[in-house]
């Protein structure tokens, strides 16, 4: 086994603004001998997610940045390829945060056996995984939509946004989705059942959003920031709730935007409209994972929640996949097929 | 009775920036004949509060602005001087939002009989009234301080701030107060029992605040905004709570501050630190008024909460009182003695 080699993608440079392919480096290293208590994981699928851009900066976000030369972080679906740990056996299907590489050695910490039922393995990285749980917990625990209220979400064909809109509908709210381009907007209505879909590239985007929210916005699920957030602000209703789980529009920013400083005015709106803003990451709500899983399996089976996946073939194409994701080029959950021959 | 005259203060002009005495006008009008079902209230004390500045602008805040020529809004402690309403009798002591005037005719809507026990009537406008309830509900329902956590509040010798710090102490938290000048800071420690007091006028204010919060800030009770909020931001802990009940530093602003635009960076901090910001006004929590009243009476009797009042003599001096309040010249709850001869 020790002649196995591992291809992995490491951070070559800290990007300024948009990451470039040269900010990543693909390298091949030997897979180390397996010590007692360890398992060898072979990656089938790697999830690409907006937060990865933040991990490339030399600043603390939730955790320390990925060091220069370090393997890019990321969640994978993997198979236990060899086990010297009694809790795992060869062939176990697991999810783990082992990053952008074909193989990883683990002591089993944070490695979770998964069962996706009739769904493809990759669903464990999307609708049944972190993005689905993000949508479920952020919308229901913070957003708390009531029947008849208006819920707005951007990046709405993405794995979080599409789940937010569909769960909002299940709860009796009106779902307004924002996406880039006519094709995505059509899918929001026809495929995901949103009540309205707005193209954020339209020159009259803000006016269209206003027209789509005649009773204002009660829940704005914030995962993009930028111009969408600007257009949302005047529409926020009294007592609205704004869960904040991402700000993809700002992840490439290398300097503060020009003035005027809008923060004082924003705080005044917080006060006058008495709304709530709360940041969260999915791990804050890990306690709710089982509830989520049960509900989502049921909704998927009943056809109440649909999802899309957007595959990237080969680990070597993961950097381009992330660069495209940050530009909104994906349509659905972006997943890298790392070992497609073994993935089912 | 119909020869009675009523002195009142009306809005003469919409202020630009700081209000000037000429933005107000004192006028004398006859008190109208009392119709059936009505009561005549004679104002003993008028409360002056920061929110009044916002009501002078031609913009909706919580409610419509005071119209030009309209009587300035405000809460008063008054006596029922005549009654043609069976629910009130002459001599009843009440609180009501009848504004900056000596007399008001009311149908009884929103007029609340009060009982301040051994305390002076004016307490119903401060520690036992709207400011006390603001502190109690904002701190306990939104801020939710836990023992050992750090609570920071500005305008800390004011009626809201002083109650916030003292209630935080009662709940086992560490209270850090911000005020203007050495005398107020001394009172925070010696009179109100804060753990630390910082003068926001000190050139090294931000450094002093940091030193006073070695474990960061878990609850920031926002009632001022401006430079205090700037100094607070880097100290906010993960999962912190920020109740927002006022932004006095911005109330005189007539244009947006110069850039850079700090809102995107602030939202990123919301996300990364997963904190909660929630605006509120005291009427949102009216359900908690009885709990508050019981608790505060007990704390006052036990000497656990103290309060200060800063009196302005005569309705004609109310404009100067408000102008001074907006500059932080007051020390404690600002109350206008409108009819001192009858007020006890």
Interface residues (C-beta under 8 A of the other chain):
Chain A: X60 X61 X62 X222 X225 X226 X229 X239 X244 X245 X246 X247 X250 X253 X255 X256 X257 X258 X259 X260 X261 X262 X263 X264 X265 X266 X267 X268 X270 X271 X272 X273 X274 X275 X276 X277 X278 X279 X280 X281 X284
Chain B: X60 X61 X62 X222 X225 X226 X229 X239 X244 X245 X246 X247 X250 X253 X255 X256 X257 X258 X259 X260 X261 X262 X263 X264 X265 X266 X267 X268 X269 X270 X271 X272 X273 X274 X275 X276 X277 X278 X279 X280 X281 X284
